[in-house]
Amino acid sequence: MDARRSLGRRFRWLWAAYAVSAFGTSLSFGAFPLIAVLVLHAGPAAVSALAAAGLAVGAAVAVPLGPWVEFRRKRPVMVAMDLVRFAALLSVPAAYALGALTFVQLLLVSVVVAAADITFSAASGAFLKSLLDRDDLLIANGRFEATNWTTIVIGPPLGGAAIGVLGPVTTLLADAVSYLLSALGIRAIGGGELPPERTRAAKGSLLEGWRHILASPVLRPLFFNTVLVNALIMVPVPLLTVLMLGPLGFAPWQYALAFSVPCLGGLLGSRIARPLVARFGQHRVLITSGVLRACWPLGLAFVGPGTTGLLLVMAVELGVITSCAVFNPVFATHRLEMTPTDRVVRTLSAWSATGKLITAALTALWGVMAAFTGTREAIALAGLLLLATPLLLPRRPAAAPAVDQDALPSSAGPA
């Protein structure tokens, strides 16, 4: 079966590196807002500002890196970004141990990590496209998606327990180590990697990525839809963190449990994505899962204390995550198919940077809004706006893309 087909030794190393770093990230789920609330006693506005500023400045820092990465070998860039994240995250437990941790340091670390995330994701997307045949991209993205949700099922409960036993910065230390291990895994991939050729299309700045997105009748609506959906799903998270850990009185392990158990839906969604595409077609699966993922988050505005509130959060997250786990690998594969090889890094960088900037702006806005209208009201507004986002999904299926010869692996096996 396709789900069990081997994609080669080099892909297995890439997959292993991804699994390690994904587990570290899931282990430290919500670490920055948790540290801000539990250690620095920050309120809703400060926690939202932390999330917003880190994303916004990180995206701005990453913008000039896109064109630079386009013309570099991708594996060294990926290793460098892993090491940058390792060093930045390691500084937080070090400062905490010395009694010198401040809100400003958390902010700076979040900026560095956000910029490295964007750069790494763009380089890895180009790396994956050159590593595999086009027919294998959906299989690979499905495996990454399944791995991501598997780690989230396991990581947050373990992270919550670790915080309760060993202290609030323990999970950031583990996350830092995971990036170091990821860098070693990427180094172990081996194989030759030719430097990208500077074609006419490869000339220019990150604006070329935005031009490609906005000029495409297929990518343009997906761009606006995914940017807004991701932002509106994320903006209530800091507010929900404060609400659950503060007035509602949930313990950190309960907070982690509320977001980890529903990730079982991610495993289901990622496994059925390819069969659904084979049966119903890529476009229909994109539209259906894209609509479904917007229908759930409004329920978070009604969370209450105790078991009932915990179960409500789990039910909402289960619906969101299952829908997203179907949508994400299909969308990621479609985006790679519709993007020429010599524009992949800049397109993914432009997409990611825009998404983070929009998320940052809306997160800051929602933090201010919550101070005036109340936390629940702000969460409810995000849920209501999400209900309108399916209108931005493409209404017609894309024409079959031309075969991109540059995307096919050469006999030398470039990475």
TARABEL-V398056 format. One line per field, one symbol per residue. burial: 1 if it has 9 or more other ideal C-beta (glycine too) atoms within 8 Angstrom, else 0. Layout:
burial: ???
This chain:
burial: 0000001001111111111111111111111111111111010111111111111111111111111011111110111011111111111110110000101011101111111111111111111111110101111111111111111111111111111000011111111111111111110010001001000001000101110110010111111111111111111111111111100101011111111111111111111111011000011011111111111111111010000011011111111111111111111111111111111111111111111111111111111111000011111111111110110011000100000100010000111
